[in-house]
Amino acid sequence: MKKICIITGTRAEYGLLSPLIKKIDEDKELKLQLVVTGMHLSPEFGLTYKQIEEDGYKIDEKVEMLLSSDTSVGISKSMGLAMISFSEVIERLKPDMVVVLGDRYEIFAICSVCSIFKVPIAHLYGGETTEGAFDECFRHSITKMSYLHFTSTNEYRNRVIQLGEQPNRVFNVGAIGIENIKNMKLLSKEELEESINFKLDSRYVLVTFHPVTLENNTSEKQFKNLLDALDSMKNLNVIFTKSNSDTDGRIINKMIDEFVSKDTKKYVAFTSMGSLRYLSAMKYCDVIIGNSSSGIVEAPSFKIPTINIGDRQKGRIQAKSVINCEPNKKDIKEALNKSLSKEFIEYIKDTINPYEQDNVSLKIIEEIKYFLYNNKIDLKKKFYDLEN
């Protein structure tokens, strides 16, 4: 059996990877190795490794690497700690392939270790752009360290090839998060209310806002503008999911707690909702607002409006259900009014999600098995030059 090591460091990442984890675990030709790190092991971020265990998976390694600091120094030191710790993990587990998703700093550090150990990497999802975050350069760097590439659209596939990767190792499979939407039995509205202990009898918005890491000291101001806009809207309840461990993420989380405390009947916040509750909340909400990729990638499959604030997700392919706005109170409020209007709701009823495909995790596993079992991996990669 070939050993496939999946590494996850955040609640959102695990939620996206869960259908792939399940299929690898059930495959008789593959042995799942599961390594958790980062926010999963932090009490501040909900100790979400427990959800993985509750789902019935054996965690092979828990790797502490997250310092209690969201400054540039703290995050840089966390990256160094990740490299030290993962060198020992890779030596112990000796995987045949490592699977990673996304663009976060801990994944970049881990892939650097895998490169030194000559362990082939399968990467989901290269070629995408997030112009407002330092994840942008990490993602493209991870692409160059990876051997197999699974992209969410054909345009992103072409971009990975543009980075010099051979076309026969780059596969457009669609976004794996949509597989959860299609296959997961989501909660009814009543079940969701009971699960989160929050009444959903009024219109409500789902808010996820992360720091814009390539801007200096903008998180607090931008998020205050969002809170002011929400506060000015009558008869509109809010479900917040808290920010991640990026630079200045703790500022946002503190502001959420202070805002929610003003009126706990209208506002509620969660460190981690888990995939089931988060997608269920998305299904029934009137609009999703913030700067998270979930509003761009998953929300259009529900045919609900997304308000995308600022530059964090700038550059991503978008469905017509996405409204982009500047991070100021006036623009956010205008976008909210537009998203809740009968005209816009009618306009997006036939939304097509550009990230949606069938059998995403199955396609990924088929390619991984093909390359591993047919000895198709040669880590001496040749740079693929585009024809002039």
Secondary structure, DSSP 8 states (H G I E B T S, - for coil): -EEEEEEE-SHHHHHHHHHHHHHHHH-TTEEEEEEEEGGGG-GGGT-THHHHHHTT---SEEE----S--SHHHHHHHHHHHHHHHHHHHHHH--SEEEEES--HHHHHHHHHHHHTT--EEEESTT---TTSTHHHHHHHHHHH-SEEEESSHHHHHHHHHTT--GGGEEE---THHHHHHHS----HHHHHHHHT---SSEEEEEE----TTSSS-HHHHHHHHHHHHHTSTTEEEEEE---SSTTHHHHHHHHHHHHTT-TTTEEEES--HHHHHHHHHHH-SEEEES-HHHHHTGGGGT--EEEETTTTTT----TTEEEE-SSHHHHHHHHHHHTSHHHHHHTTT---TT--S-HHHHHHHHHHHHHHTT---SS--------
